[in-house]
Amino acid sequence: MQKIIQVTSLDDPELQHYRIRRHTAELQRDGLFLAEGKHVVARLLTSKLPTLSVLTTESVIPWLKENVPPAELQSTNIFLASREFMSTLVGYDVQQPILALGKAPIDVLPEIPASQERCLMVAVDHLTNPDNLGGIIRNCAAFGADLFISGESSASPYYRRAVRNSMGTVFRQPVYHAENLRQTLSELHLKWGIDIIGAHTSGSLSLQNMNFGPRICLVFGNEELGLSPEILEICTKTASIPLAASIDSFNVSNAAAIFLWEQHKQRHTNDIPSGTGKSA
């Protein structure tokens, strides 16, 4: 049963997970995350992931009631506060005064049956910027990727900024946070026949000449250093995006979008990405 609770104390124990700057590590440890902004919170509330609570202002309630089915709202506690209170609590100026506390799914690497003719995965290696990581997850959702994998030294897909930049697509895009990315990618190749294709500025092929197979995992590296040597070593193919002579690299999120579109053109000539079928 939903409760709408007016809050005025920064020390309220129900609100401690919203102290972002102070408790980020605790959130991860407890398998929790924060969603921020109207549309992202609405997507969380209508997803299969549990929403533990919502923190917002009274002015946002009518918007929530118009955009979220009553059943989802009625099962979630809503804490009401002023925008100033929220900004003080979370430690930064809140632009859209609504956040929600969610429960992340348990990490499980799904089986890829041999009968599945086509498979698309995306992995990131040492990708530490959560904004870029969230953008790549959004790209994955747009092109119907079966799985997004973040390596052990990459940002979590459930960091607040990653969730925000994914625009909530992380709630429906299957993701897996690998404890050992090299081992995980090797298993995908050896056990399930997945081609490991690395995006690399010195790739052996130009992207437009890459022959994408039916079952692939695209791998993107650190924003500055690219793919690490240990990941490059296990890539079955590498490719680069042709650039003007004065430019040496792309933003990794943009590069991922280009790779995803190129593989889609080649592998799905007569299809559209899963979803609404709308153009960007």
Backbone as JSON, one array per atom type, in Angstrom:
{
  "sequence": "MQKIIQVTSLDDPELQHYRIRRHTAELQRDGLFLAEGKHVVARLLTSKLPTLSVLTTESVIPWLKENVPPAELQSTNIFLASREFMSTLVGYDVQQPILALGKAPIDVLPEIPASQERCLMVAVDHLTNPDNLGGIIRNCAAFGADLFISGESSASPYYRRAVRNSMGTVFRQPVYHAENLRQTLSELHLKWGIDIIGAHTSGSLSLQNMNFGPRICLVFGNEELGLSPEILEICTKTASIPLAASIDSFNVSNAAAIFLWEQHKQRHTNDIPSGTGKSA",
  "N": [[0.85, -1.19, 0.0], [0.59, 2.17, -0.9], [2.3, 4.93, 0.59], [2.24, 8.38, 1.18], [4.55, 10.56, 2.22], [5.46, 13.33, 4.04], [8.58, 14.85, 4.32], [11.04, 16.33, 6.41], [13.38, 16.25, 7.79], [16.84, 15.96, 7.45], [18.13, 13.87, 8.55], [16.5, 11.7, 8.51], [16.11, 8.27, 8.59], [15.0, 6.85, 6.47], [15.78, 8.16, 4.24], [18.46, 7.99, 3.78], [19.82, 6.58, 1.77], [19.6, 8.28, -0.34], [21.58, 10.11, -0.1], [23.77, 10.88, -2.11], [26.52, 11.61, -2.59], [27.7, 10.76, -0.3], [27.17, 8.1, 0.11], [27.65, 6.34, -2.07], [29.18, 3.97, -2.37], [27.93, 2.31, -0.52], [25.43, 2.02, -1.68], [26.04, 0.47, -3.98], [27.06, -1.81, -2.7], [24.79, -2.78, -1.45], [23.27, -3.47, -3.57], [21.67, -1.53, -4.74], [20.33, 1.36, -6.51], [20.11, 4.72, -7.82], [17.62, 6.5, -9.56], [17.07, 9.29, -11.67], [15.22, 12.16, -12.57], [12.22, 12.91, -14.43], [11.33, 11.23, -16.65], [13.08, 9.07, -16.55], [12.59, 8.03, -13.97], [9.9, 7.36, -14.27], [10.15, 5.31, -16.15], [11.5, 3.45, -14.62], [9.55, 2.86, -12.68], [7.67, 1.57, -14.24], [8.98, -0.65, -15.06], [10.34, -4.03, -14.71], [11.96, -4.05, -12.53], [12.32, -3.68, -8.99], [10.97, -0.83, -7.34], [11.88, 0.95, -4.63], [11.35, 3.35, -3.3], [10.23, 6.74, -3.84], [11.43, 10.03, -4.17], [10.35, 13.27, -4.17], [8.89, 16.44, -5.22], [5.82, 18.07, -4.29], [4.72, 19.26, -6.52], [5.31, 17.62, -8.67], [3.76, 15.39, -8.53], [1.16, 15.39, -9.93], [2.1, 15.05, -12.61], [3.3, 12.52, -12.44], [1.05, 10.93, -11.91], [-0.27, 11.16, -14.31], [1.42, 9.86, -16.07], [2.28, 7.4, -15.15], [1.02, 4.17, -14.58], [-1.67, 3.6, -12.25], [-1.39, 1.28, -10.6], [1.37, 0.8, -10.36], [2.22, 3.11, -9.04], [0.8, 2.94, -6.65], [2.03, 0.95, -5.24], [4.35, 1.92, -4.21], [6.26, 3.77, -1.9], [6.12, 7.27, -1.44], [8.1, 10.01, -0.9], [7.77, 13.33, 0.07], [9.21, 16.52, -0.44], [10.79, 19.78, -0.3], [12.33, 21.37, -3.17], [14.73, 22.58, -2.47], [15.39, 21.24, -0.12], [15.81, 18.68, -1.17], [18.06, 19.13, -2.8], [19.99, 19.79, -0.91], [20.09, 17.4, 0.49], [20.98, 15.44, -1.42], [23.32, 16.55, -2.32], [23.88, 18.15, -4.55], [22.7, 20.53, -7.0], [19.45, 19.95, -7.71], [17.93, 19.5, -10.75], [15.63, 18.43, -12.06], [13.19, 17.79, -9.87], [12.96, 14.97, -8.81], [13.65, 11.77, -7.68], [14.36, 8.26, -7.51], [14.61, 5.25, -5.65], [15.97, 2.24, -6.53], [16.15, -1.37, -7.0], [18.8, -3.26, -8.08], [19.15, -5.87, -10.57], [20.25, -9.28, -10.02], [23.53, -10.21, -10.97], [23.89, -12.24, -13.72], [25.28, -14.25, -16.14], [23.79, -14.82, -19.12], [22.75, -17.85, -20.83], [23.55, -18.57, -24.21], [21.83, -19.98, -26.58], [22.7, -22.52, -28.99], [20.94, -22.68, -31.05], [20.11, -20.14, -31.52], [20.3, -18.07, -34.06], [21.29, -15.48, -34.66], [23.16, -13.16, -32.77], [23.83, -10.43, -30.71], [26.12, -8.71, -28.84], [27.53, -6.29, -26.58], [30.48, -5.08, -25.15], [32.41, -3.42, -22.6], [35.62, -2.18, -21.79], [37.56, -1.16, -19.16], [36.13, 1.23, -19.09], [35.5, 4.1, -17.68], [33.94, 6.38, -17.4], [30.8, 7.19, -16.4], [28.81, 8.57, -17.79], [29.39, 8.18, -20.53], [29.17, 5.39, -20.53], [26.47, 5.02, -19.93], [25.37, 6.17, -22.23], [26.18, 4.33, -24.17], [24.76, 2.07, -23.38], [22.19, 2.96, -23.94], [22.41, 3.12, -26.74], [22.73, 0.39, -27.26], [20.2, -0.63, -26.51], [18.67, 0.65, -28.45], [19.44, -0.67, -30.77], [18.74, -3.24, -30.3], [20.41, -5.01, -28.81], [21.45, -8.12, -27.41], [22.81, -8.36, -25.02], [24.58, -6.34, -22.68], [27.85, -5.88, -21.51], [29.83, -4.98, -18.82], [33.18, -4.48, -17.89], [35.36, -5.51, -15.15], [36.81, -3.3, -14.29], [35.38, -1.2, -15.18], [32.9, 1.45, -15.03], [29.9, 1.04, -13.07], [26.88, -0.16, -14.57], [24.74, 0.78, -13.17], [25.34, 3.13, -11.86], [24.37, 6.41, -10.86], [24.65, 8.49, -12.84], [25.11, 6.95, -15.11], [22.71, 5.55, -15.32], [21.01, 7.75, -15.71], [22.0, 8.81, -18.18], [21.48, 6.71, -19.83], [18.86, 7.03, -20.19], [17.04, 5.52, -18.8], [16.9, 3.15, -20.22], [18.46, 1.11, -19.33], [16.95, -0.32, -17.57], [15.56, -2.18, -19.0], [17.31, -3.25, -20.79], [19.27, -6.08, -21.03], [21.97, -6.49, -18.82], [25.32, -7.16, -17.72], [27.72, -7.32, -15.21], [30.91, -8.03, -15.4], [33.19, -9.99, -13.52], [35.66, -10.71, -14.39], [36.65, -9.66, -17.28], [38.19, -10.52, -19.49], [38.17, -13.32, -19.17], [35.41, -13.79, -19.35], [34.84, -12.95, -22.01], [36.44, -14.75, -23.41], [35.14, -17.12, -22.78], [32.67, -16.68, -24.03], [33.48, -16.81, -26.7], [34.79, -19.35, -26.99], [32.98, -21.22, -25.92], [30.44, -20.58, -26.94], [30.79, -19.71, -29.5], [30.98, -17.01, -30.2], [32.0, -14.23, -32.05], [34.6, -12.05, -31.19], [34.86, -8.76, -31.48], [36.95, -6.12, -31.65], [36.93, -2.62, -31.12], [39.21, -0.47, -32.36], [41.74, 1.96, -32.72], [43.86, 1.31, -34.34], [42.9, -0.75, -35.86], [42.71, -3.88, -37.67], [41.1, -3.84, -39.84], [39.23, -1.47, -41.79], [36.17, -0.06, -40.72], [33.99, -0.19, -42.57], [34.76, -2.27, -44.15], [34.59, -4.49, -42.63], [33.58, -7.8, -42.04], [30.91, -8.73, -40.56], [29.93, -11.38, -38.5], [27.23, -13.72, -37.74], [26.96, -14.03, -34.97], [28.04, -12.01, -32.59], [30.26, -10.04, -30.51], [30.8, -6.79, -29.75], [33.5, -4.83, -28.7], [34.51, -2.17, -26.67], [36.88, 0.28, -25.61], [38.76, 2.05, -23.04], [38.26, 5.6, -22.57], [40.5, 7.2, -23.12], [42.76, 5.51, -23.47], [41.95, 3.36, -24.97], [41.39, -0.1, -25.95], [42.61, -2.52, -23.65], [45.78, -4.29, -23.62], [45.47, -7.02, -22.87], [42.83, -7.57, -23.51], [42.7, -6.94, -26.22], [44.27, -8.98, -27.17], [42.66, -11.25, -27.19], [40.69, -10.7, -29.0], [38.95, -11.64, -31.89], [38.75, -10.27, -34.23], [39.59, -6.94, -35.3], [38.6, -3.52, -35.71], [38.51, -0.25, -37.17], [37.26, 3.14, -37.23], [37.14, 5.11, -40.09], [38.78, 8.24, -40.14], [39.14, 11.82, -40.48], [42.33, 13.26, -41.27], [43.19, 15.05, -39.31], [42.01, 14.28, -36.96], [42.09, 12.01, -34.28], [40.51, 10.25, -32.82], [37.24, 9.1, -31.69], [34.51, 10.13, -29.54], [33.68, 7.61, -27.24], [31.06, 6.66, -26.9], [29.8, 7.67, -29.18], [31.31, 6.32, -31.1], [30.51, 3.7, -30.57], [27.83, 3.82, -31.36], [28.15, 4.17, -34.13], [29.48, 1.78, -34.88], [27.46, -0.04, -34.15], [25.4, 0.69, -35.88], [26.6, 0.14, -38.35], [27.01, -2.66, -38.23], [24.4, -3.39, -38.08], [23.32, -2.58, -40.57], [24.61, -4.38, -42.23], [23.95, -6.93, -41.25], [21.21, -7.0, -40.94], [19.67, -6.36, -43.24], [17.07, -6.16, -44.26], [15.59, -5.65, -42.05], [14.37, -3.86, -39.12], [15.61, -2.26, -36.14], [14.72, -3.88, -33.03], [11.82, -2.76, -31.28], [10.07, 0.34, -31.36], [10.37, 0.99, -33.98], [10.71, 3.54, -34.85], [12.43, 6.34, -36.32], [15.52, 8.0, -35.41]],
  "CA": [[0.0, 0.0, 0.0], [1.38, 3.39, -1.02], [2.26, 5.99, 1.59], [2.82, 9.66, 0.8], [5.12, 11.01, 3.49], [6.16, 14.61, 4.01], [9.83, 14.74, 5.08], [11.66, 17.63, 6.71], [14.65, 16.04, 8.48], [17.91, 15.36, 6.66], [18.61, 12.67, 9.26], [15.49, 10.65, 8.42], [16.78, 7.04, 8.12], [14.42, 6.39, 5.21], [16.33, 8.95, 3.14], [19.92, 7.96, 3.79], [20.35, 6.1, 0.49], [19.57, 9.38, -1.3], [22.77, 10.93, 0.09], [24.57, 10.31, -3.19], [27.96, 11.83, -2.47], [28.22, 10.14, 0.9], [26.87, 6.68, 0.25], [27.69, 5.63, -3.35], [29.7, 2.62, -2.15], [26.91, 1.54, 0.18], [24.4, 1.68, -2.65], [26.53, -0.67, -4.76], [27.17, -2.98, -1.83], [23.44, -3.28, -1.15], [22.56, -3.79, -4.82], [20.67, -0.49, -4.98], [20.75, 2.44, -7.4], [19.21, 5.87, -7.87], [17.16, 7.01, -10.85], [16.92, 10.74, -11.56], [14.5, 12.79, -13.67], [10.84, 12.42, -14.6], [11.15, 10.12, -17.59], [13.85, 7.91, -16.06], [11.86, 7.46, -12.84], [8.68, 6.73, -14.8], [10.54, 4.04, -16.77], [11.79, 2.51, -13.54], [8.29, 2.46, -12.06], [6.93, 0.68, -15.14], [9.84, -1.77, -15.43], [10.24, -5.21, -13.83], [12.83, -3.88, -11.37], [11.62, -3.13, -7.83], [11.18, 0.55, -6.91], [11.71, 0.93, -3.17], [10.72, 4.6, -2.88], [10.39, 7.91, -4.71], [11.6, 11.3, -3.46], [10.0, 14.3, -5.13], [8.14, 17.57, -4.69], [4.37, 17.93, -4.51], [4.37, 19.74, -7.86], [5.55, 16.57, -9.67], [2.77, 14.31, -8.36], [0.2, 15.31, -11.05], [2.77, 14.48, -13.78], [3.44, 11.09, -12.21], [-0.27, 10.29, -12.03], [-0.64, 11.14, -15.73], [2.37, 9.1, -16.89], [2.56, 6.09, -14.57], [-0.22, 3.49, -14.21], [-1.96, 3.66, -10.8], [-0.91, 0.11, -9.86], [2.79, 0.98, -10.06], [2.35, 4.18, -8.04], [0.19, 2.54, -5.38], [2.88, -0.01, -4.54], [5.62, 2.58, -3.92], [6.24, 4.9, -0.97], [6.55, 8.54, -2.03], [8.51, 11.02, 0.08], [7.63, 14.68, -0.45], [10.09, 17.51, 0.17], [11.02, 20.93, -1.18], [13.49, 21.21, -4.05], [15.91, 22.99, -1.71], [15.69, 20.13, 0.79], [16.37, 17.59, -1.97], [19.41, 19.51, -3.23], [20.86, 19.67, 0.27], [20.2, 15.98, 0.82], [21.77, 14.66, -2.38], [24.64, 17.16, -2.45], [24.04, 18.93, -5.76], [21.48, 21.24, -7.35], [18.55, 19.06, -8.42], [17.24, 20.22, -11.82], [14.29, 17.85, -12.07], [13.1, 17.35, -8.48], [12.41, 13.63, -8.58], [14.57, 10.64, -7.68], [13.77, 7.02, -7.03], [15.55, 4.22, -5.21], [15.63, 0.96, -7.14], [16.93, -2.57, -6.68], [19.42, -3.79, -9.29], [19.02, -7.32, -10.7], [21.44, -10.08, -9.72], [24.36, -10.45, -12.16], [23.92, -13.61, -14.24], [25.61, -14.31, -17.57], [22.79, -15.73, -19.7], [23.15, -18.83, -21.84], [23.21, -18.23, -25.59], [21.64, -21.3, -27.2], [23.27, -22.7, -30.34], [19.86, -22.52, -32.01], [19.9, -18.71, -31.77], [21.13, -17.83, -35.24], [21.97, -14.19, -34.57], [23.36, -12.7, -31.41], [24.6, -9.18, -30.64], [26.51, -8.27, -27.5], [28.46, -5.17, -26.52], [31.24, -5.09, -23.89], [33.31, -2.27, -22.41], [36.85, -2.51, -21.07], [38.14, 0.01, -18.49], [35.34, 2.42, -19.41], [35.28, 4.63, -16.33], [33.03, 7.51, -17.41], [29.44, 6.65, -16.38], [28.0, 9.23, -18.82], [29.62, 7.43, -21.77], [28.65, 4.04, -20.37], [25.01, 5.1, -20.07], [25.06, 6.42, -23.63], [26.35, 3.08, -24.92], [23.61, 1.21, -23.04], [21.05, 3.46, -24.72], [22.64, 2.65, -28.1], [22.45, -1.06, -27.28], [18.76, -0.81, -26.49], [18.13, 1.11, -29.73], [19.73, -1.64, -31.83], [18.28, -4.57, -29.92], [21.49, -5.88, -28.33], [21.03, -9.17, -26.49], [23.47, -8.22, -23.72], [25.65, -5.37, -22.48], [28.77, -6.38, -20.49], [30.86, -4.04, -18.35], [34.29, -5.19, -17.27], [35.57, -5.33, -13.71], [37.36, -1.97, -14.03], [34.5, -0.2, -15.78], [31.84, 1.97, -14.16], [28.72, 0.19, -12.99], [25.72, 0.3, -15.35], [23.72, 1.34, -12.27], [25.7, 4.44, -11.32], [23.3, 7.38, -11.13], [24.85, 9.17, -14.12], [24.94, 5.96, -16.18], [21.26, 5.34, -15.43], [20.43, 8.97, -16.3], [22.37, 8.95, -19.59], [20.81, 5.64, -20.59], [17.44, 7.43, -20.22], [16.23, 4.45, -18.23], [16.89, 1.92, -21.02], [19.15, 0.08, -18.56], [15.96, -1.11, -16.84], [15.07, -3.27, -19.85], [18.44, -3.8, -21.53], [20.04, -7.02, -20.21], [23.35, -6.08, -18.55], [26.1, -8.07, -16.87], [28.97, -6.71, -14.75], [31.83, -9.17, -15.33], [34.3, -9.93, -12.55], [36.88, -10.89, -15.19], [36.16, -9.47, -18.64], [38.94, -11.4, -20.41], [37.65, -14.68, -19.0], [34.04, -13.81, -19.87], [34.86, -12.89, -23.47], [36.99, -16.03, -23.88], [34.07, -18.12, -22.65], [31.69, -16.42, -25.09], [34.04, -17.27, -27.98], [35.1, -20.78, -27.02], [31.82, -22.04, -25.57], [29.23, -20.25, -27.69], [31.11, -19.33, -30.87], [30.78, -15.58, -30.41], [33.16, -13.48, -32.55], [34.93, -10.91, -30.36], [35.31, -7.72, -32.42], [37.43, -4.97, -30.9], [37.02, -1.3, -31.75], [40.59, -0.08, -32.07], [42.19, 2.96, -33.69], [44.78, 0.65, -35.28], [42.25, -2.0, -36.22], [43.23, -4.53, -38.87], [40.19, -3.52, -40.95], [38.38, -0.29, -41.71], [34.85, -0.55, -40.31], [33.12, -0.52, -43.7], [35.23, -3.53, -44.76], [34.44, -5.57, -41.66], [32.56, -8.81, -42.33], [30.31, -9.13, -39.29], [29.28, -12.68, -38.51], [25.88, -13.72, -37.16], [27.0, -14.0, -33.49], [29.19, -11.13, -32.35], [30.36, -9.16, -29.35], [31.6, -5.61, -30.02], [34.19, -4.44, -27.47], [35.01, -0.8, -26.69], [37.83, 0.46, -24.53], [38.87, 3.27, -22.25], [38.1, 6.84, -23.32], [41.8, 7.75, -23.51], [43.76, 4.5, -23.82], [41.41, 2.31, -25.84], [41.35, -1.46, -25.41], [43.82, -2.96, -22.96], [46.47, -5.36, -24.37], [44.94, -8.35, -22.57], [41.56, -7.75, -24.23], [43.05, -6.97, -27.65], [44.88, -10.28, -27.46], [41.65, -12.3, -27.4], [39.76, -10.3, -30.05], [39.1, -12.42, -33.12], [38.88, -9.27, -35.28], [39.58, -5.55, -34.84], [38.22, -2.6, -36.76], [38.59, 1.17, -36.83], [36.4, 4.04, -37.99], [37.99, 6.05, -40.86], [38.66, 9.61, -39.67], [39.95, 12.84, -41.15], [43.72, 13.19, -40.81], [43.41, 15.9, -38.15], [41.29, 13.72, -35.81], [42.65, 10.69, -33.99], [39.6, 9.36, -32.1], [35.85, 9.48, -31.47], [33.92, 9.81, -28.25], [33.42, 6.16, -27.28], [29.63, 6.43, -27.08], [29.53, 7.9, -30.6], [31.91, 5.21, -31.84], [29.65, 2.53, -30.39], [26.64, 4.0, -32.2], [28.55, 3.95, -35.52], [29.69, 0.34, -35.03], [26.16, -0.73, -34.08], [24.66, 0.95, -37.11], [27.25, -0.55, -39.46], [26.71, -4.09, -38.17], [22.97, -3.55, -38.36], [23.12, -2.48, -42.02], [25.12, -5.58, -42.88], [23.34, -8.18, -40.77], [19.75, -6.9, -40.9], [19.38, -5.5, -44.39], [15.63, -5.97, -44.47], [14.93, -5.53, -40.75], [14.58, -2.65, -38.33], [15.93, -2.65, -34.76], [13.55, -4.18, -32.23], [11.32, -1.6, -30.56], [8.94, 0.99, -32.0], [10.62, 1.17, -35.4], [10.81, 4.97, -35.16], [13.78, 6.83, -36.61], [16.03, 8.91, -34.38]],
  "C": [[0.89, 1.25, 0.0], [1.2, 4.3, 0.19], [2.89, 7.23, 0.99], [3.23, 10.35, 2.09], [5.85, 12.32, 3.3], [7.42, 14.5, 4.88], [10.46, 16.12, 5.25], [13.03, 17.49, 7.37], [15.66, 15.36, 7.57], [18.43, 14.07, 7.28], [17.6, 11.54, 9.24], [16.15, 9.38, 7.86], [16.25, 6.52, 6.8], [15.07, 7.07, 4.0], [17.83, 8.78, 2.96], [20.53, 7.45, 2.48], [20.34, 7.19, -0.58], [20.76, 10.32, -1.13], [23.85, 10.44, -0.87], [26.07, 10.43, -2.94], [28.55, 11.09, -1.27], [28.12, 8.63, 0.86], [26.88, 5.9, -1.07], [28.15, 4.19, -3.17], [28.67, 1.74, -1.47], [25.77, 1.13, -0.76], [24.81, 0.46, -3.46], [26.56, -1.94, -3.92], [25.81, -3.62, -1.58], [22.65, -3.61, -2.4], [21.48, -2.79, -5.16], [21.21, 0.54, -5.97], [19.72, 3.56, -7.32], [18.89, 6.24, -9.31], [16.8, 8.47, -10.66], [16.21, 11.29, -12.78], [13.15, 12.13, -13.92], [10.76, 11.16, -15.45], [11.9, 8.88, -17.13], [13.12, 7.24, -14.9], [10.59, 6.77, -13.33], [9.01, 5.38, -15.44], [10.92, 3.0, -15.73], [10.49, 1.98, -12.94], [7.51, 1.48, -12.93], [7.77, -0.5, -15.62], [9.6, -2.95, -14.48], [11.1, -5.09, -12.59], [12.05, -3.27, -10.22], [11.98, -1.66, -7.59], [10.88, 0.62, -5.43], [11.05, 2.2, -2.66], [10.99, 5.66, -3.93], [10.52, 9.13, -3.81], [11.34, 12.41, -4.46], [9.31, 15.47, -4.43], [6.65, 17.37, -5.01], [3.97, 18.33, -5.92], [4.52, 18.67, -8.94], [4.49, 15.48, -9.62], [1.75, 14.26, -9.5], [0.82, 14.71, -12.32], [2.91, 12.97, -13.63], [2.11, 10.36, -12.43], [-0.72, 10.22, -13.49], [0.21, 10.17, -16.54], [2.72, 7.72, -16.35], [1.24, 5.43, -14.17], [-0.44, 3.46, -12.7], [-1.39, 2.49, -10.01], [0.55, 0.24, -9.47], [3.0, 2.04, -8.98], [1.87, 3.72, -6.68], [1.06, 1.58, -4.58], [4.19, 0.59, -4.07], [5.42, 3.72, -2.93], [6.8, 6.15, -1.65], [6.86, 9.53, -0.91], [8.44, 12.39, -0.59], [8.53, 15.64, 0.31], [10.18, 18.7, -0.77], [12.23, 20.64, -2.07], [14.78, 21.57, -3.31], [16.35, 21.88, -0.76], [16.36, 19.01, 0.01], [17.8, 17.9, -2.38], [20.41, 19.39, -2.1], [21.12, 18.2, 0.59], [21.15, 15.25, -0.12], [23.15, 15.27, -2.63], [24.91, 17.89, -3.74], [22.69, 19.57, -6.09], [20.6, 20.34, -8.23], [17.77, 19.86, -9.46], [15.8, 19.74, -11.97], [14.07, 17.22, -10.69], [12.36, 16.03, -8.3], [13.53, 12.61, -8.69], [13.83, 9.41, -7.18], [14.88, 6.05, -6.66], [15.1, 2.88, -5.75], [16.56, -0.15, -6.71], [17.46, -3.16, -7.98], [19.22, -5.31, -9.36], [20.34, -8.02, -10.34], [22.2, -10.36, -11.02], [24.38, -11.93, -12.53], [24.25, -13.53, -15.72], [24.66, -15.31, -18.23], [23.39, -16.71, -20.68], [22.72, -18.33, -23.22], [23.05, -19.54, -26.36], [22.2, -21.35, -28.62], [22.21, -22.49, -31.41], [19.57, -21.05, -32.33], [20.84, -18.28, -32.88], [21.93, -16.55, -35.12], [22.04, -13.74, -33.12], [24.24, -11.44, -31.45], [24.85, -8.81, -29.19], [27.45, -7.07, -27.64], [29.15, -5.22, -25.16], [32.12, -3.85, -23.82], [34.43, -2.66, -21.46], [37.45, -1.23, -20.48], [37.42, 1.31, -18.87], [34.86, 3.03, -18.1], [34.29, 5.78, -16.27], [31.58, 7.01, -17.46], [28.53, 7.31, -17.41], [28.14, 8.49, -20.15], [29.03, 6.03, -21.68], [27.14, 4.03, -20.54], [24.59, 5.34, -21.51], [25.18, 5.15, -24.47], [25.21, 2.12, -24.62], [22.38, 1.65, -23.83], [21.19, 3.05, -26.18], [22.32, 1.17, -28.24], [20.96, -1.33, -27.34], [18.15, -0.43, -27.84], [18.33, 0.09, -30.84], [19.44, -3.08, -31.41], [19.37, -5.52, -29.49], [20.96, -6.89, -27.33], [21.61, -8.98, -25.1], [24.5, -7.11, -23.77], [26.51, -5.87, -21.32], [29.74, -5.28, -20.11], [31.93, -4.83, -17.61], [34.48, -4.8, -15.82], [36.11, -3.95, -13.36], [36.55, -0.86, -14.69], [33.5, 0.31, -14.74], [30.66, 1.01, -14.15], [27.61, 0.73, -13.88], [24.66, 0.97, -14.49], [24.22, 2.55, -11.48], [24.61, 5.44, -11.72], [23.45, 8.02, -12.5], [24.72, 8.21, -15.3], [23.45, 5.7, -16.41], [20.61, 6.53, -16.13], [20.74, 9.05, -17.79], [21.82, 7.81, -20.45], [19.34, 5.97, -20.82], [16.53, 6.29, -19.75], [16.19, 3.18, -19.06], [17.61, 0.79, -20.31], [18.16, -0.81, -17.81], [15.4, -2.26, -17.68], [16.16, -3.91, -20.7], [19.18, -4.8, -20.64], [21.49, -6.57, -20.05], [24.01, -7.08, -17.61], [27.41, -7.39, -16.51], [29.96, -7.84, -14.48], [32.9, -8.95, -14.28], [35.65, -10.09, -13.24], [36.49, -10.84, -16.65], [36.88, -10.39, -19.63], [38.38, -12.82, -20.35], [36.25, -14.8, -19.59], [34.02, -13.81, -21.39], [35.43, -14.18, -24.06], [35.94, -17.12, -23.84], [33.03, -17.93, -23.75], [32.19, -16.97, -26.43], [34.19, -18.79, -28.03], [33.88, -21.65, -26.79], [30.64, -21.82, -26.5], [29.51, -19.74, -29.1], [30.86, -17.87, -31.2], [32.07, -14.95, -30.94], [33.37, -12.26, -31.67], [35.58, -9.84, -31.24], [35.67, -6.47, -31.63], [37.42, -3.7, -31.74], [38.36, -0.69, -31.37], [41.08, 0.88, -33.14], [43.18, 2.39, -34.7], [44.22, -0.7, -35.7], [42.75, -2.55, -37.54], [42.36, -4.23, -40.09], [39.54, -2.17, -40.71], [36.94, -0.78, -41.5], [33.99, -0.97, -41.5], [33.54, -1.8, -44.41], [35.1, -4.73, -43.82], [33.31, -6.51, -42.08], [32.01, -9.3, -40.99], [29.64, -10.49, -39.43], [27.92, -12.61, -37.84], [25.86, -13.6, -35.63], [28.25, -13.23, -33.08], [29.09, -10.42, -31.01], [31.3, -8.02, -29.72], [32.2, -5.12, -28.71], [34.79, -3.05, -27.63], [35.83, -0.55, -25.44], [37.74, 1.79, -23.82], [38.84, 4.52, -23.13], [39.43, 7.39, -23.86], [42.74, 6.69, -24.09], [43.25, 3.43, -24.78], [41.38, 0.96, -25.15], [42.68, -1.81, -24.76], [44.46, -4.11, -23.75], [45.87, -6.75, -24.12], [43.6, -8.62, -23.23], [41.81, -7.79, -25.73], [43.55, -8.36, -28.06], [43.84, -11.36, -27.78], [40.59, -11.91, -28.43], [40.01, -11.13, -31.3], [39.23, -11.5, -34.33], [38.98, -7.9, -34.61], [39.25, -4.66, -36.02], [38.31, -1.17, -36.25], [37.65, 1.96, -37.72], [37.3, 5.0, -38.77], [37.71, 7.49, -40.41], [39.49, 10.55, -40.52], [41.34, 12.86, -40.51], [43.97, 14.0, -39.54], [42.76, 15.38, -36.87], [41.82, 12.31, -35.55], [41.7, 9.76, -33.26], [38.22, 9.97, -32.03], [35.54, 9.39, -29.99], [33.43, 8.37, -28.3], [31.93, 5.85, -27.46], [29.23, 6.64, -28.54], [30.09, 6.77, -31.45], [31.05, 3.96, -31.75], [28.41, 2.62, -31.28], [26.97, 3.71, -33.67], [28.77, 2.45, -35.79], [28.35, -0.41, -35.05], [25.35, -0.51, -35.35], [25.27, 0.2, -38.28], [26.95, -2.05, -39.43], [25.24, -4.33, -38.49], [22.7, -3.51, -39.87], [23.51, -3.79, -42.7], [24.32, -6.82, -42.51], [21.82, -8.18, -40.82], [19.26, -6.03, -42.05], [17.9, -5.19, -44.53], [14.86, -5.82, -43.16], [15.05, -4.11, -40.23], [14.94, -3.11, -36.93], [14.65, -2.95, -34.0], [13.13, -2.94, -31.46], [10.18, -0.98, -31.34], [9.12, 1.1, -33.5], [10.71, 2.63, -35.8], [12.25, 5.34, -35.48], [14.2, 7.82, -35.54], [15.8, 10.36, -34.78]]
}
